Amino acid sequence: QSFYCVFSLMTLHPLVFFILIWEPGHLSKDIRIGYIANQKSHVLLEWGYNVLLRVYPLMPYTALHCGGFLCGIGIPPQILLTILATVVVLPNLPFIYLLLVMHQTLVLNVHSIFRQSKKTRRAFIALLISLLVMHIAGFAIYGRQTAKEDELLRRPELAWLADKGGEVFLFGDVGSPESFAYECYILGAAFAISSPFVIFFSAHSIRIISYTNQGLSDTTYRLQLRATKVLLLQMPWVLFFYAIPLGLLIMSILFGSMHMPQEVIAFGRLLYSFTKMTIAAR
């Protein structure tokens, strides 16, 4: 993972930035800015998640193991958790911004009541930023180590981590997340508020494209086709390799994984493994 992050930083990312900055083609200014911000957030996610922190869940405990370069060198756990929350949630902002801009670009070609003013778009982005800031603040405030940390770390299933090094974020006993439960509630509320907008923008954009394919100019058609590919190719990846693994992780922290069916746990492990691979391959 570390090798790939170095390789992509020296080769793939500079190529993408070059295309977006110097060879944007027919991309509008707003879409280009969104893609540049999206690419920057992916670089931060790659290095933060796979190199600096390198986090793994320790199910069935409400705990995470941090084995990256920043872990185990005396940095307070809540600061590490704040960094983790920042790099994980940051890509959401440019992604939803791009979805909003593409939707509004499509709406310009039709008569729709969902055409938004700049003030409305700014208000929506401000709401999204507020939700992300609340999520990051929740990690900083409620990501506290349990008072039973020493006792729990002496258990055989966790004692081996002492030789592994790094840092253990231990929020509580099995099925008892203690104060970290409040962060899970904040994350759930943020997801419940933002996901309907994402679903609507995606579905409405696809609907517009489905009945405006006829009579379009070549440039408009290419723009519509590009937007369609982005929506169809990225949304399933976001669902299966981001939303579902994160949801399963939060459920295991809140309720414990010992009551989950073995098939769900196996599916979650598979998704989490692919999630780490796709983060490294962004």
Stockholm file with secondary structure:
# STOCKHOLM 1.0

chainA/1-282         QSFYCVFSLMTLHPLVFFILIWEPGHLSKDIRIGYIANQKSHVLLEWGYNVLLRVYPLMPYTALHCGGFLCGIGIPPQILLTILATVVVLPNLPFIYLLLVMHQTLVLNVHSIFRQSKKTRRAFIALLISLLVMHIAGFAIYGRQTAKEDELLRRPELAWLADKGGEVFLFGDVGSPESFAYECYILGAAFAISSPFVIFFSAHSIRIISYTNQGLSDTTYRLQLRATKVLLLQMPWVLFFYAIPLGLLIMSILFGSMHMPQEVIAFGRLLYSFTKMTIAAR
#=GR chainA/1-282 SS CHHHHHHHHHTHHHHHHHHHHHCCTTCCHHHHHHHHHHHHHHHHHHHIIIIIICEEECTTSEEEEECSTTTTSSCCHHHHHHHHHHHHHTTHHHHHHHHHHHHHHHHTTSCCTTCCCHHHHHHHHHHHHHHHHHHHHHHHHHCCCCTTHHHHHTSHHHHTHHHHCSEEEEEESTTCCTTHHHHHHHHHHHHHHHHHHHHHHHHHHHHHHHHSCTTCCHHHHHHHHHHHHHHHHHHHHHIIIIIHHHHHHHHHHHHCSTTSCHHHHHHHHHHHHHHHHHHHTC
#=GC SS_cons         CHHHHHHHHHTHHHHHHHHHHHCCTTCCHHHHHHHHHHHHHHHHHHHIIIIIICEEECTTSEEEEECSTTTTSSCCHHHHHHHHHHHHHTTHHHHHHHHHHHHHHHHTTSCCTTCCCHHHHHHHHHHHHHHHHHHHHHHHHHCCCCTTHHHHHTSHHHHTHHHHCSEEEEEESTTCCTTHHHHHHHHHHHHHHHHHHHHHHHHHHHHHHHHSCTTCCHHHHHHHHHHHHHHHHHHHHHIIIIIHHHHHHHHHHHHCSTTSCHHHHHHHHHHHHHHHHHHHTC
//
